[in-house]
C-alpha cells in the first residue's frame, strides 16, 4: 500500500492565493493587454477623424444631412444672424431651447452684409404686408438649416429675391378671376391739413374770387342755367378751370377697385391738393410759406412703409394748375411758385397737371375741366349726337385777348386776320369785355364753328381747347406744346386725325393766311375730323364724381389707366434689373410721342419749338415759362368776373 503524501501548508496556501486573485497564467495576460490596446486605438482614431470639427454644409450638399443638435448654452459664442424679416427654421420655432447648427466655426463665419430690400416690420394702421399673412405668399427667406446658397460676397451682384415684393402686385394683373386684378389703387389717408382743411378755408384759395361756390357739388361748382338752350338739361356746371384737385380726388372715392392692402395695389394715390395749396401763397408770401406744405407732405410720405417699397415711384398726385407753379428754380424770394416738383422725393412720384413740362419726366398733362360732367352714359351719347347734327355757319372762330406785352405772341395777328375775314367769328376777351367769360357765349360760338383757333395763352395750354372739342369744333394749334406733347394719354398721337397744325412762325411772319389754309380742307375731310373730335369727347371730360359711367371712360379713367401702366413698367424694370442709361430727361417730350416698343429718340421736326440754350446761359425755357405762369394770373383775374 502506497503511502499518502500530505501537501505542505505553504504550497496549498500559494495555490489558493492565485485562485482567489483570478490571475491567469502569464501568456493570457499579454494577449488581453494587446487586444485592449488595439480597441482603444480604434476608438480614438474614429473619434478624432469624425469629431475633430463640425461639418460645413456646402452649397451643393443637402442641408438635411450631418446636422447636430446642441444645447443653447454651447452656442452662446456663435454669431447670430437674426432679422425680423427672415423666417426661422421650424425646429427652432417649436423648441426655442434647440437650434440647428449648419454654420462654420466662429473664426470662419463671414460677416453679415446689409440687405437693402428688406424692411423692418411696421406696426402702423396701414402696414405693408412684408411678412406672411393668411391667403398670401411670402418671400422664401434664408435660414440656418435650409440655406443652399453660398454667403453673399462683395463681388456678388445685387439681385432681387426670388419673390421680390414688387412681384406680388405684378402677379395681380394675371389673376383672370379678379375683375380688379392689376387695377387696384391704394389711397393714402393723409392728415386733413393736406386737403379738407383747405376746402374749409376756401375763401383763401384765390386772390381774385371766392372759390367757395366752385367747391359745391363735389368741386363741379353751381349748375348752369340752360335757358338759352346751349347746354343739355343735366350735367352742366360752372366749373372753375383750376378745380381738378378736388374733382379728381372725389372721382377716386368712387373708383371701383380701391384697396386697403397696398401690397396688391397697382399704384398709390396721394390726395394732396397741391394746386389749392400753392394758390393760397403765390402773392405776398415768402418762399418758406410757399414750400411749407410740400416739405411737410414729403416728410410724411417718406416715413410710410408704403413709400419704402419703391421709394415713391408707385405714387401719384394731381394738381389742377400748370407745372410752372411748382418749379421754382432758385431760393430767390422774387422767383415764382414753390419747388415741389424739384424736391428729390417728388421726382420719384408722378404728378398730373393741366400743363406739363416738355423737359421733365415727373409730370404728365391731363385735360382742363370743362363745364360738362355727365352722370350716365346716355347724357354723353345724346350730346355727341347733337354735336354731329349742328349747322355750323362759321369757318373758324377765336375767343381771346391780345398779348401786347409779349412780343412772341401771335394773338395780335390772329385777331387782325379774324376781323378781316367774313367767315370768322371773334369773341374778344379783355377787361372791358365780359361776354367771352360766359360759358353759354363761349359754347354757343364753338358750336357754330368748323375750326377753333387755339394759340398759346400765357403759357402753352388753354382750357378753351377742351371747351371747343366738347362742342365738336376742330382745334387749330400753332405750337406743339399746346396739346400734342401735353395730352398724349388722352389725344391720338396722329394729330392730323383731329386737328390742324399751323406753325406760329408762319403766322408771325405773314407767310400764311389762316382762312386760305383752312379752306383747303374738303367737306369730307372736315366731316371725318369732326367725327374724330366728337368721338374723343368721353376721354376729355370728367364725369360727375357722385355717379359712375358704365361703358365709357372719362378723363379720370384714362389717366388712372396710364398711371397703372407706367408703374407696372417701372416695377418690371426693377424686378428684371433693367435701366435705360441712354434716357435724356430734357427730351421727355420726344419719349412721350414714341409708339409702344420704341425706345430711342433722335432729331425731330419740332426741335426748334423746344430748344434750350447749350452755351451755359440761363435756362430761358423754364424761366420764360415761369414768367408766363406769373402772367397767367392776369387772365385768371379776368376769368373770375362772370
LODO-534034 format. One record per residue (C-alpha): residue number from 0; residue in three letters; x, y, z. Coordinates in steps of 0.2 Angstrom, whole numbers, always signed. Layout:
    k    r      x      y      z
  NUM  ALA      X      Y      Z
...
//
This chain:
    k    r      x      y      z
    0  UNK     +0     +0     +0
    1  UNK     +7    +16     -6
    2  UNK     +9    +29     +7
    3  UNK     -1    +45     +5
    4  UNK     +9    +61     +4
    5  UNK     +2    +76    +13
    6  UNK     +3    +93     +4
    7  UNK    +13   +106    +13
    8  UNK     +4   +121    +21
    9  UNK    +15   +133    +11
   10  UNK    +11   +125     -6
   11  UNK     -8   +124     -3
   12  UNK     -9   +142     +3
   13  UNK     +0   +148    -13
   14  UNK    -12   +139    -25
   15  UNK    -27   +146    -15
   16  UNK    -20   +163    -16
   17  UNK    -18   +163    -35
   18  UNK    -35   +156    -37
   19  UNK    -43   +170    -26
   20  UNK    -34   +184    -36
   21  UNK    -40   +177    -53
   22  UNK    -23   +179    -61
   23  UNK    -22   +169    -76
   24  UNK     -6   +162    -82
   25  UNK     +7   +174    -90
   26  UNK     +3   +171   -109
   27  UNK    -16   +175   -106
   28  UNK    -12   +192    -98
   29  UNK     -1   +198   -113
   30  UNK    -15   +193   -125
   31  UNK    -28   +203   -116
   32  UNK    -17   +218   -114
   33  UNK    -14   +218   -133
   34  UNK    -32   +217   -138
   35  UNK    -37   +231   -126
   36  UNK    -24   +242   -133
   37  UNK    -30   +239   -151
   38  UNK    -48   +243   -146
   39  UNK    -44   +260   -138
   40  UNK    -33   +264   -153
   41  UNK    -48   +261   -164
   42  UNK    -59   +271   -153
   43  UNK    -48   +286   -153
   44  UNK    -45   +286   -171
   45  UNK    -63   +286   -175
   46  UNK    -66   +300   -163
   47  UNK    -53   +312   -170
   48  UNK    -57   +309   -188
   49  UNK    -76   +311   -186
   50  UNK    -77   +324   -172
   51  UNK    -62   +335   -174
   52  UNK    -73   +350   -182
   53  UNK    -91   +352   -186
   54  UNK    -95   +348   -204
   55  UNK    -98   +363   -216
   56  UNK   -114   +361   -227
   57  UNK   -108   +367   -244
   58  UNK   -120   +374   -257
   59  UNK   -121   +358   -266
   60  UNK   -123   +347   -251
   61  UNK   -141   +343   -244
   62  UNK   -144   +353   -229
   63  UNK   -154   +338   -221
   64  UNK   -138   +328   -218
   65  UNK   -125   +329   -204
   66  UNK   -135   +341   -193
   67  UNK   -131   +341   -175
   68  UNK   -142   +347   -161
   69  UNK   -133   +357   -147
   70  UNK   -139   +364   -131
   71  UNK   -142   +383   -131
   72  UNK   -128   +386   -119
   73  UNK   -115   +378   -131
   74  UNK   -119   +391   -144
   75  UNK   -118   +407   -135
   76  UNK   -102   +412   -144
   77  UNK   -108   +408   -161
   78  UNK   -113   +424   -171
   79  UNK   -132   +426   -174
   80  UNK   -140   +432   -190
   81  UNK   -157   +436   -183
   82  UNK   -168   +448   -194
   83  UNK   -186   +451   -191
   84  UNK   -190   +448   -209
   85  UNK   -180   +432   -211
   86  UNK   -191   +416   -207
   87  UNK   -183   +404   -193
   88  UNK   -182   +386   -195
   89  UNK   -197   +376   -189
   90  UNK   -187   +366   -176
   91  UNK   -182   +382   -168
   92  UNK   -199   +389   -168
   93  UNK   -206   +374   -160
   94  UNK   -192   +372   -147
   95  UNK   -183   +388   -143
   96  UNK   -170   +379   -132
   97  UNK   -164   +370   -148
   98  UNK   -155   +377   -163
   99  UNK   -149   +369   -179
  100  UNK   -131   +371   -182
  101  UNK   -126   +372   -200
  102  UNK   -113   +386   -200
  103  UNK    -94   +386   -199
  104  UNK    -84   +389   -183
  105  UNK    -84   +407   -177
  106  UNK    -67   +411   -184
  107  UNK    -73   +406   -202
  108  UNK    -90   +414   -202
  109  UNK    -92   +428   -215
  110  UNK    -98   +445   -208
  111  UNK   -116   +448   -212
  112  UNK   -119   +461   -226
  113  UNK   -134   +473   -226
  114  UNK   -149   +468   -236
  115  UNK   -157   +483   -243
  116  UNK   -173   +476   -250
  117  UNK   -179   +470   -233
  118  UNK   -189   +482   -222
  119  UNK   -192   +482   -204
  120  UNK   -210   +477   -199
  121  UNK   -221   +492   -196
  122  UNK   -235   +492   -184
  123  UNK   -244   +507   -191
  124  UNK   -263   +506   -196
  125  UNK   -259   +503   -214
  126  UNK   -245   +492   -213
  127  UNK   -237   +484   -228
  128  UNK   -238   +466   -228
  129  UNK   -219   +461   -229
  130  UNK   -222   +445   -219
  131  UNK   -233   +430   -222
  132  UNK   -252   +433   -219
  133  UNK   -266   +421   -222
  134  UNK   -270   +418   -240
  135  UNK   -254   +427   -247
  136  UNK   -237   +421   -252
  137  UNK   -221   +426   -243
  138  UNK   -204   +428   -250
  139  UNK   -193   +412   -246
  140  UNK   -181   +418   -233
  141  UNK   -164   +411   -229
  142  UNK   -162   +400   -214
  143  UNK   -148   +392   -205
  144  UNK   -154   +375   -208
  145  UNK   -160   +376   -226
  146  UNK   -149   +389   -235
  147  UNK   -142   +381   -250
  148  UNK   -134   +397   -257
  149  UNK   -116   +402   -253
  150  UNK   -114   +418   -242
  151  UNK   -115   +435   -252
  152  UNK    -98   +442   -255
  153  UNK    -93   +459   -261
  154  UNK    -91   +454   -279
  155  UNK   -108   +446   -280
  156  UNK   -120   +457   -290
  157  UNK   -136   +463   -281
  158  UNK   -151   +454   -287
  159  UNK   -169   +454   -281
  160  UNK   -175   +440   -271
  161  UNK   -184   +426   -280
  162  UNK   -201   +433   -275
  163  UNK   -197   +451   -274
  164  UNK   -210   +462   -265
  165  UNK   -215   +470   -281
  166  UNK   -219   +454   -290
  167  UNK   -235   +452   -279
  168  UNK   -243   +467   -287
  169  UNK   -237   +462   -304
  170  UNK   -245   +445   -302
  171  UNK   -262   +453   -298
  172  UNK   -264   +458   -316
  173  UNK   -263   +439   -321
  174  UNK   -277   +434   -310
  175  UNK   -291   +432   -323
  176  UNK   -304   +428   -309
  177  UNK   -302   +445   -301
  178  UNK   -310   +459   -311
  179  UNK   -299   +472   -302
  180  UNK   -283   +462   -305
  181  UNK   -269   +474   -309
  182  UNK   -281   +489   -306
  183  UNK   -281   +491   -288
  184  UNK   -277   +508   -281
  185  UNK   -272   +512   -263
  186  UNK   -276   +529   -256
  187  UNK   -266   +537   -243
  188  UNK   -276   +543   -228
  189  UNK   -267   +560   -227
  190  UNK   -270   +572   -212
  191  UNK   -283   +584   -216
  192  UNK   -271   +599   -217
  193  UNK   -266   +592   -234
  194  UNK   -284   +593   -242
  195  UNK   -300   +595   -232
  196  UNK   -294   +609   -221
  197  UNK   -291   +619   -237
  198  UNK   -309   +617   -243
  199  UNK   -315   +623   -226
  200  UNK   -305   +639   -228
  201  UNK   -310   +640   -247
  202  UNK   -310   +659   -246
  203  UNK   -291   +659   -247
  204  UNK   -290   +648   -262
  205  UNK   -289   +663   -274
  206  UNK   -284   +681   -273
  207  UNK   -297   +686   -286
  208  UNK   -313   +677   -281
  209  UNK   -322   +667   -268
  210  UNK   -319   +649   -273
  211  UNK   -331   +643   -261
  212  UNK   -345   +642   -273
  213  UNK   -334   +632   -285
  214  UNK   -332   +619   -272
  215  UNK   -350   +614   -272
  216  UNK   -356   +598   -280
  217  UNK   -340   +589   -276
  218  UNK   -330   +603   -285
  219  UNK   -341   +604   -300
  220  UNK   -347   +621   -295
  221  UNK   -365   +628   -296
  222  UNK   -377   +621   -310
  223  UNK   -378   +631   -326
  224  UNK   -394   +639   -332
  225  UNK   -399   +632   -349
  226  UNK   -412   +645   -353
  227  UNK   -403   +648   -370
  228  UNK   -403   +630   -375
  229  UNK   -385   +629   -377
  230  UNK   -382   +615   -364
  231  UNK   -391   +599   -360
  232  UNK   -404   +599   -347
  233  UNK   -392   +590   -334
  234  UNK   -374   +588   -331
  235  UNK   -368   +606   -334
  236  UNK   -359   +616   -321
  237  UNK   -349   +632   -319
  238  UNK   -333   +623   -316
  239  UNK   -318   +633   -311
  240  UNK   -303   +628   -323
  241  UNK   -292   +625   -308
  242  UNK   -303   +613   -299
  243  UNK   -296   +597   -304
  244  UNK   -288   +594   -287
  245  UNK   -305   +591   -279
  246  UNK   -314   +584   -294
  247  UNK   -300   +570   -296
  248  UNK   -300   +566   -278
  249  UNK   -319   +564   -277
  250  UNK   -319   +553   -293
  251  UNK   -306   +542   -284
  252  UNK   -318   +540   -270
  253  UNK   -330   +531   -282
  254  UNK   -316   +521   -290
  255  UNK   -322   +503   -291
  256  UNK   -305   +495   -287
  257  UNK   -299   +503   -271
  258  UNK   -290   +493   -259
  259  UNK   -283   +494   -241
  260  UNK   -269   +482   -245
  261  UNK   -255   +492   -253
  262  UNK   -245   +477   -257
  263  UNK   -258   +472   -271
  264  UNK   -260   +490   -277
  265  UNK   -256   +494   -295
  266  UNK   -252   +512   -289
  267  UNK   -254   +523   -274
  268  UNK   -264   +539   -274
  269  UNK   -259   +554   -264
  270  UNK   -274   +565   -261
  271  UNK   -264   +581   -258
  272  UNK   -272   +597   -265
  273  UNK   -256   +604   -272
  274  UNK   -264   +617   -284
  275  UNK   -275   +624   -270
  276  UNK   -260   +624   -258
  277  UNK   -249   +635   -269
  278  UNK   -264   +646   -275
  279  UNK   -265   +652   -257
  280  UNK   -247   +659   -256
  281  UNK   -242   +664   -274
  282  UNK   -244   +683   -270
  283  UNK   -237   +691   -255
  284  UNK   -229   +676   -246
  285  UNK   -211   +671   -244
  286  UNK   -203   +655   -251
  287  UNK   -204   +647   -234
  288  UNK   -223   +649   -233
  289  UNK   -224   +643   -252
  290  UNK   -214   +627   -249
  291  UNK   -220   +623   -231
  292  UNK   -234   +611   -236
  293  UNK   -224   +602   -250
  294  UNK   -210   +599   -237
  295  UNK   -222   +593   -224
  296  UNK   -230   +581   -237
  297  UNK   -214   +573   -242
  298  UNK   -208   +571   -224
  299  UNK   -225   +562   -220
  300  UNK   -224   +551   -235
  301  UNK   -206   +546   -233
  302  UNK   -210   +539   -216
  303  UNK   -223   +527   -223
  304  UNK   -220   +509   -226
  305  UNK   -229   +511   -242
  306  UNK   -216   +523   -248
  307  UNK   -201   +512   -244
  308  UNK   -206   +498   -256
  309  UNK   -202   +508   -272
  310  UNK   -196   +524   -265
  311  UNK   -212   +533   -271
  312  UNK   -211   +528   -289
  313  UNK   -228   +520   -287
  314  UNK   -235   +536   -280
  315  UNK   -245   +549   -290
  316  UNK   -254   +565   -286
  317  UNK   -264   +578   -295
  318  UNK   -263   +597   -296
  319  UNK   -275   +607   -306
  320  UNK   -263   +620   -311
  321  UNK   -248   +622   -323
  322  UNK   -232   +614   -319
  323  UNK   -223   +630   -318
  324  UNK   -231   +635   -302
  325  UNK   -222   +620   -294
  326  UNK   -204   +623   -302
  327  UNK   -196   +637   -293
  328  UNK   -178   +637   -299
  329  UNK   -169   +646   -285
  330  UNK   -171   +652   -267
  331  UNK   -174   +670   -273
  332  UNK   -189   +677   -265
  333  UNK   -194   +685   -281
  334  UNK   -195   +669   -291
  335  UNK   -212   +662   -294
  336  UNK   -220   +647   -286
  337  UNK   -214   +633   -275
  338  UNK   -201   +619   -278
  339  UNK   -212   +604   -275
  340  UNK   -208   +596   -292
  341  UNK   -189   +599   -289
  342  UNK   -189   +590   -272
  343  UNK   -179   +574   -273
  344  UNK   -194   +563   -266
  345  UNK   -206   +572   -278
  346  UNK   -195   +567   -293
  347  UNK   -199   +549   -290
  348  UNK   -218   +552   -290
  349  UNK   -229   +556   -305
  350  UNK   -238   +572   -304
  351  UNK   -253   +575   -315
  352  UNK   -255   +594   -320
  353  UNK   -266   +603   -333
  354  UNK   -249   +608   -341
  355  UNK   -233   +598   -340
  356  UNK   -215   +602   -344
  357  UNK   -208   +596   -360
  358  UNK   -191   +594   -352
  359  UNK   -195   +585   -337
  360  UNK   -201   +567   -334
  361  UNK   -210   +568   -317
  362  UNK   -226   +577   -323
  363  UNK   -240   +572   -336
  364  UNK   -253   +583   -344
  365  UNK   -272   +579   -340
  366  UNK   -286   +589   -348
  367  UNK   -293   +605   -340
  368  UNK   -310   +603   -333
  369  UNK   -325   +608   -345
  370  UNK   -342   +613   -340
  371  UNK   -350   +596   -344
  372  UNK   -350   +582   -331
  373  UNK   -362   +568   -336
  374  UNK   -369   +556   -323
  375  UNK   -374   +542   -335
  376  UNK   -368   +536   -352
  377  UNK   -384   +542   -360
  378  UNK   -380   +560   -357
  379  UNK   -364   +558   -367
  380  UNK   -372   +549   -381
  381  UNK   -386   +562   -383
  382  UNK   -373   +576   -383
  383  UNK   -362   +568   -396
  384  UNK   -377   +565   -407
  385  UNK   -382   +583   -405
  386  UNK   -365   +590   -410
  387  UNK   -365   +579   -426
  388  UNK   -381   +587   -432
  389  UNK   -377   +606   -429
  390  UNK   -377   +618   -443
  391  UNK   -360   +627   -442
  392  UNK   -360   +644   -450
  393  UNK   -343   +650   -447
  394  UNK   -327   +643   -455
  395  UNK   -317   +647   -440
  396  UNK   -318   +657   -423
  397  UNK   -307   +664   -409
  398  UNK   -310   +669   -391
  399  UNK   -296   +678   -383
  400  UNK   -287   +694   -379
  401  UNK   -271   +701   -387
  402  UNK   -254   +700   -378
  403  UNK   -246   +717   -382
  404  UNK   -233   +714   -368
  405  UNK   -227   +698   -376
  406  UNK   -218   +701   -392
  407  UNK   -218   +682   -396
  408  UNK   -237   +681   -395
  409  UNK   -246   +679   -412
  410  UNK   -263   +683   -404
  411  UNK   -262   +701   -412
  412  UNK   -260   +693   -429
  413  UNK   -274   +681   -427
  414  UNK   -286   +694   -421
  415  UNK   -282   +705   -436
  416  UNK   -285   +691   -448
  417  UNK   -301   +686   -440
  418  UNK   -308   +704   -441
  419  UNK   -304   +705   -459
  420  UNK   -312   +688   -463
  421  UNK   -331   +686   -467
  422  UNK   -330   +668   -461
  423  UNK   -323   +671   -444
  424  UNK   -332   +674   -428
  425  UNK   -322   +684   -415
  426  UNK   -325   +685   -396
  427  UNK   -313   +697   -388
  428  UNK   -309   +694   -370
  429  UNK   -302   +710   -362
  430  UNK   -306   +719   -346
  431  UNK   -320   +729   -354
  432  UNK   -327   +714   -362
  433  UNK   -335   +700   -352
  434  UNK   -346   +691   -365
  435  UNK   -331   +679   -368
  436  UNK   -331   +674   -350
  437  UNK   -349   +667   -350
  438  UNK   -350   +648   -353
  439  UNK   -365   +650   -364
  440  UNK   -357   +663   -375
  441  UNK   -341   +653   -377
  442  UNK   -350   +636   -381
  443  UNK   -363   +644   -392
  444  UNK   -348   +651   -403
  445  UNK   -339   +635   -403
  446  UNK   -355   +625   -408
  447  UNK   -357   +636   -423
  448  UNK   -339   +635   -430
  449  UNK   -330   +621   -440
  450  UNK   -312   +626   -434
  451  UNK   -307   +634   -417
  452  UNK   -291   +644   -416
  453  UNK   -281   +639   -401
  454  UNK   -264   +649   -400
  455  UNK   -254   +649   -384
  456  UNK   -261   +658   -369
  457  UNK   -249   +665   -356
  458  UNK   -242   +648   -356
  459  UNK   -243   +633   -368
  460  UNK   -260   +627   -365
  461  UNK   -278   +634   -364
  462  UNK   -294   +627   -356
  463  UNK   -303   +634   -372
  464  UNK   -295   +619   -382
  465  UNK   -306   +607   -372
  466  UNK   -321   +618   -372
  467  UNK   -320   +619   -391
  468  UNK   -318   +600   -394
  469  UNK   -333   +597   -382
  470  UNK   -343   +607   -394
  471  UNK   -337   +597   -409
  472  UNK   -326   +610   -416
  473  UNK   -309   +605   -424
  474  UNK   -295   +614   -415
  475  UNK   -281   +623   -424
  476  UNK   -265   +623   -414
  477  UNK   -250   +634   -418
  478  UNK   -237   +626   -405
  479  UNK   -235   +608   -402
  480  UNK   -233   +612   -383
  481  UNK   -252   +617   -383
  482  UNK   -258   +599   -385
  483  UNK   -248   +587   -395
  484  UNK   -234   +584   -382
  485  UNK   -245   +588   -367
  486  UNK   -260   +576   -368
  487  UNK   -253   +560   -376
  488  UNK   -263   +549   -364
  489  UNK   -280   +557   -370
  490  UNK   -277   +563   -388
  491  UNK   -271   +552   -403
  492  UNK   -253   +554   -407
  493  UNK   -258   +556   -425
  494  UNK   -264   +574   -423
  495  UNK   -269   +576   -441
  496  UNK   -284   +565   -437
  497  UNK   -292   +578   -426
  498  UNK   -284   +594   -428
  499  UNK   -274   +607   -439
  500  UNK   -257   +612   -435
  501  UNK   -251   +629   -442
  502  UNK   -233   +634   -435
  503  UNK   -234   +650   -427
  504  UNK   -219   +657   -436
  505  UNK   -228   +656   -452
  506  UNK   -242   +667   -445
  507  UNK   -230   +678   -436
  508  UNK   -220   +681   -452
  509  UNK   -236   +683   -463
  510  UNK   -232   +668   -473
  511  UNK   -249   +660   -472
  512  UNK   -267   +666   -471
  513  UNK   -277   +656   -459
  514  UNK   -293   +657   -470
  515  UNK   -284   +651   -485
  516  UNK   -276   +636   -476
  517  UNK   -292   +631   -468
  518  UNK   -302   +632   -485
  519  UNK   -290   +618   -492
  520  UNK   -299   +605   -481
  521  UNK   -313   +597   -491
  522  UNK   -330   +595   -484
  523  UNK   -327   +576   -482
  524  UNK   -311   +579   -473
  525  UNK   -319   +591   -461
  526  UNK   -333   +579   -458
  527  UNK   -320   +565   -454
  528  UNK   -310   +576   -442
  529  UNK   -326   +582   -433
  530  UNK   -331   +564   -431
  531  UNK   -314   +560   -423
  532  UNK   -316   +575   -411
  533  UNK   -334   +570   -406
  534  UNK   -328   +553   -403
  535  UNK   -314   +559   -391
  536  UNK   -327   +569   -380
  537  UNK   -329   +555   -367
  538  UNK   -310   +555   -364
  539  UNK   -309   +573   -362
  540  UNK   -322   +576   -349
  541  UNK   -323   +572   -330
  542  UNK   -339   +563   -325
  543  UNK   -349   +568   -310
  544  UNK   -340   +561   -295
  545  UNK   -357   +557   -287
  546  UNK   -361   +544   -300
  547  UNK   -352   +532   -312
  548  UNK   -352   +529   -331
  549  UNK   -355   +512   -336
  550  UNK   -347   +509   -353
  551  UNK   -337   +525   -356
  552  UNK   -320   +530   -349
  553  UNK   -318   +548   -344
  554  UNK   -303   +559   -342
  555  UNK   -300   +552   -325
  556  UNK   -301   +534   -331
  557  UNK   -289   +537   -345
  558  UNK   -277   +545   -333
  559  UNK   -278   +531   -320
  560  UNK   -275   +518   -333
  561  UNK   -260   +527   -339
  562  UNK   -253   +528   -322
  563  UNK   -255   +510   -319
  564  UNK   -246   +505   -335
  565  UNK   -232   +517   -331
  566  UNK   -230   +510   -313
  567  UNK   -231   +492   -320
  568  UNK   -217   +495   -332
  569  UNK   -206   +503   -318
  570  UNK   -209   +488   -307
  571  UNK   -205   +476   -321
  572  UNK   -189   +485   -325
  573  UNK   -184   +485   -306
  574  UNK   -188   +466   -305
  575  UNK   -178   +462   -320
  576  UNK   -164   +474   -317
  577  UNK   -166   +485   -332
  578  UNK   -161   +503   -333
  579  UNK   -162   +514   -348
  580  UNK   -145   +523   -346
  581  UNK   -147   +532   -363
  582  UNK   -163   +541   -356
  583  UNK   -161   +560   -358
  584  UNK   -174   +569   -347
  585  UNK   -173   +585   -357
  586  UNK   -180   +575   -372
  587  UNK   -195   +569   -361
  588  UNK   -207   +577   -374
  589  UNK   -200   +566   -388
  590  UNK   -202   +550   -377
  591  UNK   -220   +554   -375
  592  UNK   -223   +553   -393
  593  UNK   -215   +536   -396
  594  UNK   -226   +521   -400
  595  UNK   -226   +505   -390
  596  UNK   -210   +496   -390
  597  UNK   -199   +511   -397
  598  UNK   -186   +517   -385
  599  UNK   -174   +528   -394
  600  UNK   -176   +546   -400
  601  UNK   -167   +557   -412
  602  UNK   -169   +573   -421
  603  UNK   -187   +579   -423
  604  UNK   -196   +592   -433
  605  UNK   -202   +601   -418
  606  UNK   -185   +603   -410
  607  UNK   -185   +622   -414
  608  UNK   -200   +624   -403
  609  UNK   -192   +616   -388
  610  UNK   -174   +620   -390
  611  UNK   -165   +626   -374
  612  UNK   -148   +635   -373
  613  UNK   -132   +625   -374
  614  UNK   -119   +638   -370
  615  UNK   -121   +638   -351
  616  UNK   -133   +653   -352
  617  UNK   -148   +654   -340
  618  UNK   -162   +641   -343
  619  UNK   -173   +653   -353
  620  UNK   -185   +639   -357
  621  UNK   -190   +636   -339
  622  UNK   -188   +655   -334
  623  UNK   -199   +661   -348
  624  UNK   -212   +648   -343
  625  UNK   -212   +653   -325
  626  UNK   -214   +671   -331
  627  UNK   -229   +665   -341
  628  UNK   -236   +657   -326
  629  UNK   -235   +673   -317
  630  UNK   -244   +682   -331
  631  UNK   -257   +669   -331
  632  UNK   -264   +677   -315
  633  UNK   -270   +692   -326
  634  UNK   -280   +680   -336
  635  UNK   -287   +671   -321
  636  UNK   -292   +688   -313
  637  UNK   -302   +692   -329
  638  UNK   -310   +675   -330
  639  UNK   -317   +676   -312
  640  UNK   -328   +691   -316
  641  UNK   -343   +682   -323
//
